[in-house]
């Protein structure tokens, strides 16, 4: 099969061929139809904290067709169209039964989507209804990540929300915040490339003022500082910034992945009695709810997709995405 492989930290991905995978006991073989290039993939290729190894095939946002099943793989048939939950789990423990697979002892991240075929397990497959496309199946994962964060934040109808970062996760947060009844949603970034997309996905306003981010956000909320600030970037310094931006007794919800040490003034947070909440991954219910929104006709999340490319184009696109561009979510069509 054709695939794009990781070759080493800071190195260019390699396009070539690999042996076709064969499903073992309890495994499912999926013919990949669409796979998203995620910011986490870009981080994995540069940051040793993620543990990527040469030869790995990235790609955890994918959907496709079931083409083979190993012995004992139940609940699916050849020809089923599925979106793959990229969280490996046993499927049988208490955490898995609750849909909180991130706590499973067998937890791991599912990759393999930058190829024509990928192995997974039946408990990670969510069947796609006729009302959802295979491209929809490849954007469920970032939607579920954002939905999990919005739910953990405690955002209520009428609350105001500031979203730091206009990448796919930040835009998806804006979508869910609006859908859940937020009174005002503002997206903030250091560049205005995603302004129109943010407004179309649910934001009331978009601000990009790197010289005075706190002052800019204050001006975007005429009734006072926001109830919830969503940090969707993951770079040092943004927690401290969010402390300045959120209202007294407000909430900061961390969604951005930051592997570098960060510092902030806890006294400033204490003075405001700020609630700091972290969010990692999602539950199965979040995943299914995200699919339900797409299946019911929500068009806004589909606006994240800016381009669809072939496998042979992946190394060039991956390298280009390491620098900020006007791209948002690029899908691969093997």
C-alpha positions in Angstrom: 0.0 0.0 0.0 1.0 3.6 -0.5 1.8 5.6 2.7 3.5 8.7 4.1 5.9 7.8 6.9 7.6 9.7 9.7 11.4 9.4 9.3 12.7 11.3 12.3 12.3 14.5 14.4 12.5 17.6 12.2 12.8 15.4 9.0 10.6 15.4 6.0 7.9 12.7 5.8 8.6 10.0 3.3 6.1 8.9 0.6 6.5 5.2 -0.4 5.0 1.8 -0.1 4.5 -0.6 2.8 3.2 -4.1 3.1 -0.6 -4.3 3.2 -1.7 -4.8 6.8 -3.5 -8.0 7.7 -6.0 -8.0 10.6 -5.2 -10.2 13.5 -7.6 -11.6 16.0 -10.1 -9.0 17.1 -8.9 -6.4 14.5 -10.6 -4.6 11.6 -8.9 -3.5 8.4 -10.2 -0.1 7.1 -9.6 1.3 3.7 -8.9 4.9 4.5 -11.1 7.3 2.5 -10.3 10.6 4.3 -7.8 11.6 7.0 -7.2 15.0 8.5 -3.8 16.4 9.1 -3.9 17.5 12.7 -1.7 20.0 14.6 -0.8 17.2 17.0 0.8 15.4 14.0 2.9 18.4 13.3 4.0 18.5 17.0 4.8 14.8 17.0 7.1 15.3 14.1 9.1 17.9 16.0 8.8 17.3 19.8 10.4 14.2 21.4 7.8 14.4 24.2 5.3 12.6 21.9 7.5 9.6 21.4 7.1 9.2 17.7 9.5 6.6 16.1 10.9 6.5 12.6 8.6 4.4 10.4 5.4 5.5 12.2 2.4 6.3 10.0 0.7 9.3 11.5 -3.0 10.1 11.0 -5.6 9.8 13.8 -8.5 11.6 12.2 -9.8 9.2 9.6 -12.8 7.4 8.2 -13.2 4.7 5.6 -14.7 1.4 4.6 -14.3 -1.9 6.5 -12.7 -4.3 4.0 -11.6 -7.2 6.2 -12.1 -8.6 9.8 -9.8 -10.7 11.9 -11.1 -13.7 13.8 -13.4 -12.7 16.6 -14.0 -9.2 15.4 -17.7 -8.6 15.9 -20.2 -5.9 15.3 -19.1 -4.9 11.8 -19.4 -6.3 8.3 -17.3 -5.8 5.2 -18.6 -2.7 3.4 -19.5 -0.7 6.5 -18.5 2.9 6.4 -17.0 4.0 9.7 -15.3 6.8 11.5 -12.5 5.6 13.7 -12.2 6.8 17.3 -8.4 7.2 17.6 -8.2 6.2 21.2 -7.0 2.6 21.6 -8.7 0.7 24.4 -9.7 -2.8 25.5 -13.4 -2.1 25.0 -14.3 -4.2 28.0 -13.2 -2.5 31.3 -15.3 -0.2 33.4 -13.9 2.9 31.8 -14.6 1.6 28.3 -18.1 0.7 29.3 -18.7 4.2 30.5 -17.2 5.6 27.2 -14.3 7.2 29.1 -11.7 5.2 27.1 -8.9 7.7 27.9 -8.7 6.0 31.4 -8.4 2.5 30.0 -5.2 0.6 31.1 -4.8 -0.3 27.4 -5.1 3.3 26.2 -3.0 4.6 23.3 -3.3 6.8 20.3 -4.5 5.3 17.1 -2.5 6.3 14.0 -2.2 4.9 10.5 -4.5 7.3 8.5 -1.7 8.6 6.2 -2.0 5.4 4.2 -4.4 3.4 2.0 -5.2 0.9 4.8 -5.2 1.0 8.6 -5.8 -1.5 11.3 -8.1 -0.8 14.2 -10.6 -2.5 16.6 -14.4 -2.8 16.4 -15.0 -0.9 19.6 -13.2 2.1 18.0 -15.4 2.2 15.0 -18.6 4.4 14.8 -20.7 3.6 11.8 -21.6 6.5 9.6 -25.3 7.1 8.7 -26.2 7.9 5.1 -26.6 11.5 6.1 -22.9 11.8 6.9 -20.1 11.6 4.4 -16.7 10.0 4.7 -15.2 13.5 4.8 -17.6 14.2 7.8 -16.2 11.1 9.4 -12.7 12.6 9.3 -13.6 15.8 11.2 -15.5 14.2 14.0 -12.4 13.9 16.2 -11.6 17.6 16.5 -15.3 18.4 16.9 -15.4 15.9 19.8 -12.3 17.3 21.4 -13.8 20.8 21.3 -17.2 19.6 22.6 -15.6 17.8 25.5 -13.8 21.1 26.5 -16.9 23.2 26.2 -18.9 20.8 28.4 -16.1 20.7 31.0 -16.0 24.5 31.1 -19.5 24.6 32.5 -20.5 27.2 29.9 -24.2 28.1 30.3 -26.7 29.7 27.9 -26.1 33.4 28.0 -22.5 33.2 29.1 -19.8 35.1 27.2 -16.8 33.2 25.8 -13.3 34.2 24.5 -11.5 31.6 22.4 -7.8 32.0 22.1 -6.6 30.5 18.8 -8.3 30.2 15.5 -7.1 26.7 14.5 -9.6 23.9 14.0 -10.0 23.3 17.7 -10.6 27.0 18.5 -13.1 27.3 15.6 -14.9 24.1 16.7 -15.1 25.6 20.3 -16.7 28.7 18.8 -19.2 26.5 17.0 -20.2 24.5 20.1 -20.3 27.6 22.3 -22.7 29.3 19.9 -24.7 26.0 19.5 -25.0 25.8 23.3 -26.4 29.2 23.7 -23.5 31.5 24.5 -24.5 35.1 24.7 -21.3 36.4 23.0 -18.4 34.5 21.4 -15.2 36.2 20.4 -12.2 34.4 18.7 -8.8 35.9 19.2 -5.6 35.1 17.2 -2.4 36.9 16.3 -3.3 36.8 12.6 -6.6 37.5 10.9 -6.5 34.7 8.3 -9.4 32.8 9.8 -11.6 35.8 10.5 -14.3 35.0 8.0 -14.3 31.3 8.9 -14.6 32.1 12.6 -17.5 34.4 12.0 -19.2 31.9 9.8 -18.8 29.2 12.5 -20.4 31.1 15.3 -18.2 33.9 16.5 -19.7 37.3 17.0 -16.4 39.0 16.6 -12.7 38.3 15.7 -9.8 40.1 17.1 -6.1 40.0 16.1 -3.9 42.5 18.0 -0.6 41.0 19.0 0.6 44.3 20.5 -2.3 44.5 23.1 -4.2 41.2 23.3 -5.7 41.9 26.7 -6.8 45.4 25.8 -8.2 44.1 22.5 -10.3 41.5 24.2 -11.6 44.0 26.8 -12.9 46.1 23.9 -14.6 43.1 22.4 -16.8 42.5 25.5 -18.7 45.8 26.2 -20.5 44.3 29.2 -17.4 43.2 30.9 -14.7 40.4 30.8 -15.8 37.0 29.5 -17.2 34.3 31.7 -15.0 31.6 30.1 -11.7 31.8 28.3 -10.8 28.8 26.1 -7.0 28.4 25.6 -6.7 26.5 22.3 -3.1 27.2 21.3 -0.8 25.5 23.8 2.2 27.9 24.1 3.8 29.3 27.3 2.3 32.6 28.4 -1.3 32.1 27.4 -2.5 30.9 30.8 -1.1 34.1 32.3 -2.8 36.1 29.5 -6.1 34.3 30.0 -6.0 35.2 33.8 -5.9 38.9 32.8 -8.7 38.4 30.3 -11.3 36.4 32.2 -13.8 37.9 34.7 -13.6 37.6 38.4 -14.7 34.0 39.3 -14.6 33.1 35.7 -13.2 29.9 34.1 -10.2 29.2 32.0 -10.4 26.0 30.0 -7.2 24.5 28.7 -7.4 22.7 25.4 -4.1 23.6 23.8 -1.3 21.0 24.1 1.8 22.5 25.6 4.8 20.2 26.3 7.0 23.1 27.5 7.1 24.4 31.0 4.9 27.4 31.6 4.7 29.9 34.5 1.9 32.2 35.6 1.2 34.4 38.6 -1.0 32.2 40.8 -1.6 35.2 43.1 -3.3 37.1 40.2 -5.5 34.0 39.6 -6.2 33.7 43.3 -7.3 37.3 43.6 -9.9 36.8 40.9 -10.9 33.3 42.2 -10.4 31.9 38.7 -11.3 28.3 38.0 -8.7 26.6 35.9 -9.9 23.4 34.1 -8.1 21.1 31.8 -9.5 19.0 29.1 -8.0 16.0 27.3 -9.4 13.9 24.5 -13.2 13.2 24.7 -15.8 10.5 25.6 -17.5 8.2 23.2 -20.7 10.2 23.9 -18.9 13.4 22.8 -17.8 11.6 19.6 -21.3 10.4 18.8 -22.9 13.7 19.6 -20.4 15.4 17.2 -21.4 12.9 14.5 -25.1 13.5 15.3 -24.6 17.3 14.7 -23.1 16.7 11.3 -25.7 14.0 10.4 -28.5 16.5 11.3 -27.2 19.0 8.8 -24.8 21.3 10.7 -22.8 23.0 7.9 -20.5 25.1 10.0 -17.9 22.4 10.9 -17.5 21.5 7.3 -16.2 25.1 6.7 -13.0 24.0 8.5 -11.9 21.9 5.5 -9.8 24.1 3.2 -8.2 21.5 0.9 -8.2 17.8 0.0 -5.0 16.2 -1.3 -3.6 12.9 -2.4 -1.2 10.7 -0.4 1.7 11.7 -2.7 1.2 15.3 -1.8 1.4 14.7 2.0 5.2 15.3 2.5 5.0 18.7 0.8 1.8 19.8 2.6 3.0 18.6 5.9 6.2 20.6 5.6 4.2 23.7 4.5 1.8 23.4 7.5 4.7 23.6 9.9 4.6 27.3 9.1 1.4 29.2 9.7 -0.7 29.4 6.5 -4.2 30.3 5.6 -5.0 26.6 5.6 -7.3 25.3 8.3 -8.1 21.6 8.0 -6.4 19.7 5.2 -7.9 16.3 4.4 -6.0 13.4 2.7 -7.9 11.2 0.2 -5.7 8.1 -0.3 
